[in-house]
């Protein structure tokens, strides 16, 4: 699943929920911070039966070294 998510982020094929957008702004992050965290990240847990898409929380770091936890689905 992680490889599919990495490919989607590198090709900018993502949709962000309003909630996620609010959290990113509240935390002072940029969308690239999320992409960088995904590129260096590891899946914390896999939810293959999540609805409407399989999802997983990912822990990684952006290029500034900030720890980032995000949940993505594919």
Buried (B, 14 or more C-beta within 10 A) or exposed (E): BBEEBBEBBEEEEBEEEEEBEEEBEEEEBEEEBBBBBBBBBEBEEEBEEEEEEBBBBBBBBBEEEBEBEBBBBB
